[in-house]
Amino acid sequence: MSLATIILIGIFWLVVLSVASEFLALGAEVLSTVFGAGFVGSVILGFITMLPGYLSRSLRQLLG
């Protein structure tokens, strides 16, 4: 891979991460009006940020 391709891939993933974090913040804002900021901050956002690591560990254990 050329350096330009690597840089473009990095920029692409930076944009994807930025959009995903914006959606996460927007969802948390909406949920905080329904459930309260303390519940959303401690339970829901904690669960969402922990989930990818938990799933990858579980998948690794399942696959071998």
Kinemage of the C-alpha trace (Angstrom):
@kinemage 1
@onewidth
@group {chain A} dominant
@subgroup {mainchain}
@vectorlist {calphas} color= white
{ca met a 1} P 0.000 0.000 0.000
{ca ser a 2} L 1.211 3.456 -0.753
{ca leu a 3} L 1.509 6.191 1.820
{ca ala a 4} L -1.366 8.138 0.236
{ca thr a 5} L -3.679 5.136 0.562
{ca ile a 6} L -2.764 4.653 4.205
{ca ile a 7} L -3.398 8.330 4.937
{ca leu a 8} L -6.781 8.223 3.169
{ca ile a 9} L -7.800 5.117 5.108
{ca gly a 10} L -6.806 6.864 8.341
{ca ile a 11} L -8.839 9.944 7.437
{ca phe a 12} L -11.805 7.738 6.521
{ca trp a 13} L -11.755 5.985 9.922
{ca leu a 14} L -11.366 9.324 11.686
{ca val a 15} L -14.517 10.583 9.961
{ca val a 16} L -16.396 7.366 10.780
{ca leu a 17} L -15.384 7.632 14.442
{ca ser a 18} L -16.400 11.300 14.572
{ca val a 19} L -19.840 10.587 13.108
{ca ala a 20} L -20.368 7.626 15.450
{ca ser a 21} L -19.432 9.682 18.508
{ca glu a 22} L -21.790 12.438 17.402
{ca phe a 23} L -24.652 9.945 17.159
{ca leu a 24} L -23.724 8.531 20.576
{ca ala a 25} L -23.760 12.006 22.126
{ca leu a 26} L -27.075 12.855 20.480
{ca gly a 27} L -28.641 9.602 21.681
{ca ala a 28} L -27.339 10.157 25.192
{ca glu a 29} L -28.801 13.649 25.217
{ca val a 30} L -32.225 12.355 24.192
{ca leu a 31} L -32.096 9.503 26.712
{ca ser a 32} L -31.019 11.820 29.510
{ca thr a 33} L -34.255 13.766 29.160
{ca val a 34} L -36.220 10.512 29.506
{ca phe a 35} L -34.256 8.602 32.167
{ca gly a 36} L -32.152 11.304 33.798
{ca ala a 37} L -28.526 12.249 33.312
{ca gly a 38} L -27.191 10.077 36.139
{ca phe a 39} L -28.728 6.886 34.785
{ca val a 40} L -27.652 7.550 31.217
{ca gly a 41} L -24.124 8.522 32.196
{ca ser a 42} L -23.476 5.614 34.501
{ca val a 43} L -25.436 2.716 33.046
{ca ile a 44} L -26.214 3.233 29.370
{ca leu a 45} L -23.008 4.969 28.257
{ca gly a 46} L -20.949 2.584 30.378
{ca phe a 47} L -22.654 -0.373 28.729
{ca ile a 48} L -22.225 1.050 25.230
{ca thr a 49} L -18.524 1.770 25.688
{ca met a 50} L -17.873 -1.636 27.311
{ca leu a 51} L -19.821 -3.689 24.757
{ca pro a 52} L -17.284 -3.836 21.864
{ca gly a 53} L -14.506 -5.123 24.125
{ca tyr a 54} L -16.795 -7.679 25.712
{ca leu a 55} L -18.034 -8.906 22.346
{ca ser a 56} L -14.534 -9.230 20.907
{ca arg a 57} L -13.374 -11.227 23.958
{ca ser a 58} L -16.422 -13.481 23.752
{ca leu a 59} L -15.918 -14.015 20.047
{ca arg a 60} L -12.247 -14.914 20.574
{ca gln a 61} L -13.213 -17.454 23.224
{ca leu a 62} L -15.911 -18.902 21.003
{ca leu a 63} L -13.623 -19.250 17.995
{ca gly a 64} L -10.824 -20.879 19.835
